[in-house]
Amino acid sequence: MANIRKPSKKTETRHVALSLKNLTGAFVVLLIGFSLSFFVFLVERITSMAAGRNNVVKKSPDISDDPTLSINESVGDEKVEDDERR
Protein backbone atom coordinates (compact mmCIF):
# COMPACT_ATOMS: atom_id res chain seq x y z
CA MET A 1 0.00 0.00 0.00
CA ALA A 2 2.97 2.25 -0.05
CA ASN A 3 2.51 2.91 -3.76
CA ILE A 4 -0.91 4.56 -3.39
CA ARG A 5 -0.80 8.32 -3.51
CA LYS A 6 -2.79 10.43 -1.20
CA PRO A 7 -5.13 12.86 -2.89
CA SER A 8 -3.49 16.24 -3.04
CA LYS A 9 -5.20 19.42 -2.12
CA LYS A 10 -7.14 21.11 -4.91
CA THR A 11 -5.25 23.93 -6.48
CA GLU A 12 -7.28 26.97 -7.31
CA THR A 13 -7.47 27.87 -10.97
CA ARG A 14 -7.26 31.54 -11.71
CA HIS A 15 -9.23 32.82 -14.66
CA VAL A 16 -7.51 35.59 -16.55
CA ALA A 17 -9.44 37.90 -18.88
CA LEU A 18 -8.50 37.67 -22.53
CA SER A 19 -6.82 40.65 -24.10
CA LEU A 20 -5.86 41.53 -27.64
CA LYS A 21 -2.40 40.15 -26.99
CA ASN A 22 -3.96 36.71 -26.46
CA LEU A 23 -5.80 36.94 -29.79
CA THR A 24 -2.90 38.21 -31.91
CA GLY A 25 -2.45 34.84 -33.63
CA ALA A 26 -6.12 34.69 -34.64
CA PHE A 27 -5.95 38.19 -36.11
CA VAL A 28 -2.77 37.33 -38.02
CA VAL A 29 -4.45 34.27 -39.55
CA LEU A 30 -7.49 36.40 -40.44
CA LEU A 31 -5.32 39.04 -42.09
CA ILE A 32 -3.43 36.41 -44.09
CA GLY A 33 -6.74 34.95 -45.29
CA PHE A 34 -8.10 38.34 -46.33
CA SER A 35 -4.86 39.18 -48.13
CA LEU A 36 -4.77 35.85 -49.93
CA SER A 37 -8.41 36.11 -51.05
CA PHE A 38 -7.89 39.67 -52.32
CA PHE A 39 -4.78 38.59 -54.22
CA VAL A 40 -6.68 35.70 -55.87
CA PHE A 41 -9.51 38.10 -56.77
CA LEU A 42 -7.05 40.45 -58.49
CA VAL A 43 -5.41 37.58 -60.37
CA GLU A 44 -8.81 36.36 -61.60
CA ARG A 45 -9.78 39.86 -62.77
CA ILE A 46 -6.49 40.36 -64.60
CA THR A 47 -6.59 36.96 -66.30
CA SER A 48 -10.23 37.40 -67.37
CA MET A 49 -9.43 40.80 -68.87
CA ALA A 50 -6.39 39.40 -70.66
CA ALA A 51 -8.42 36.50 -72.05
CA GLY A 52 -11.07 38.87 -73.41
CA ARG A 53 -13.89 37.43 -71.34
CA ASN A 54 -14.88 40.85 -70.03
CA ASN A 55 -17.64 41.18 -72.62
CA VAL A 56 -21.02 42.52 -71.68
CA VAL A 57 -23.87 40.05 -72.04
CA LYS A 58 -25.89 40.95 -75.11
CA LYS A 59 -29.63 41.34 -74.85
CA SER A 60 -31.71 38.66 -76.51
CA PRO A 61 -34.15 39.89 -79.18
CA ASP A 62 -36.91 37.91 -77.43
CA ILE A 63 -36.78 40.20 -74.37
CA SER A 64 -39.22 43.09 -74.45
CA ASP A 65 -38.56 46.62 -73.22
CA ASP A 66 -42.25 47.02 -72.38
CA PRO A 67 -42.44 47.96 -68.67
CA THR A 68 -46.15 47.06 -68.50
CA LEU A 69 -45.40 43.35 -68.76
CA SER A 70 -45.52 41.63 -65.42
CA ILE A 71 -42.92 39.22 -64.15
CA ASN A 72 -45.11 36.23 -64.96
CA GLU A 73 -45.86 37.30 -68.52
CA SER A 74 -43.53 36.84 -71.41
CA VAL A 75 -43.52 38.60 -74.78
CA GLY A 76 -45.70 36.01 -76.51
CA ASP A 77 -48.32 35.64 -73.77
CA GLU A 78 -51.71 37.18 -74.23
CA LYS A 79 -52.70 39.72 -71.62
CA VAL A 80 -55.80 38.76 -69.70
CA GLU A 81 -57.92 41.66 -68.47
CA ASP A 82 -59.14 41.67 -64.87
CA ASP A 83 -62.77 41.39 -66.01
CA GLU A 84 -62.06 38.26 -68.02
CA ARG A 85 -60.41 36.53 -65.07
CA ARG A 86 -63.55 36.73 -62.93
C-alpha positions in Angstrom: 0.0 0.0 0.0 3.0 2.3 -0.1 2.5 2.9 -3.8 -0.9 4.6 -3.4 -0.8 8.3 -3.5 -2.8 10.4 -1.2 -5.1 12.9 -2.9 -3.5 16.2 -3.0 -5.2 19.4 -2.1 -7.1 21.1 -4.9 -5.3 23.9 -6.5 -7.3 27.0 -7.3 -7.5 27.9 -11.0 -7.3 31.5 -11.7 -9.2 32.8 -14.7 -7.5 35.6 -16.6 -9.4 37.9 -18.9 -8.5 37.7 -22.5 -6.8 40.7 -24.1 -5.9 41.5 -27.6 -2.4 40.1 -27.0 -4.0 36.7 -26.5 -5.8 36.9 -29.8 -2.9 38.2 -31.9 -2.5 34.8 -33.6 -6.1 34.7 -34.6 -6.0 38.2 -36.1 -2.8 37.3 -38.0 -4.5 34.3 -39.6 -7.5 36.4 -40.4 -5.3 39.0 -42.1 -3.4 36.4 -44.1 -6.7 35.0 -45.3 -8.1 38.3 -46.3 -4.9 39.2 -48.1 -4.8 35.9 -49.9 -8.4 36.1 -51.0 -7.9 39.7 -52.3 -4.8 38.6 -54.2 -6.7 35.7 -55.9 -9.5 38.1 -56.8 -7.1 40.5 -58.5 -5.4 37.6 -60.4 -8.8 36.4 -61.6 -9.8 39.9 -62.8 -6.5 40.4 -64.6 -6.6 37.0 -66.3 -10.2 37.4 -67.4 -9.4 40.8 -68.9 -6.4 39.4 -70.7 -8.4 36.5 -72.0 -11.1 38.9 -73.4 -13.9 37.4 -71.3 -14.9 40.9 -70.0 -17.6 41.2 -72.6 -21.0 42.5 -71.7 -23.9 40.0 -72.0 -25.9 41.0 -75.1 -29.6 41.3 -74.9 -31.7 38.7 -76.5 -34.1 39.9 -79.2 -36.9 37.9 -77.4 -36.8 40.2 -74.4 -39.2 43.1 -74.4 -38.6 46.6 -73.2 -42.3 47.0 -72.4 -42.4 48.0 -68.7 -46.1 47.1 -68.5 -45.4 43.3 -68.8 -45.5 41.6 -65.4 -42.9 39.2 -64.2 -45.1 36.2 -65.0 -45.9 37.3 -68.5 -43.5 36.8 -71.4 -43.5 38.6 -74.8 -45.7 36.0 -76.5 -48.3 35.6 -73.8 -51.7 37.2 -74.2 -52.7 39.7 -71.6 -55.8 38.8 -69.7 -57.9 41.7 -68.5 -59.1 41.7 -64.9 -62.8 41.4 -66.0 -62.1 38.3 -68.0 -60.4 36.5 -65.1 -63.5 36.7 -62.9 
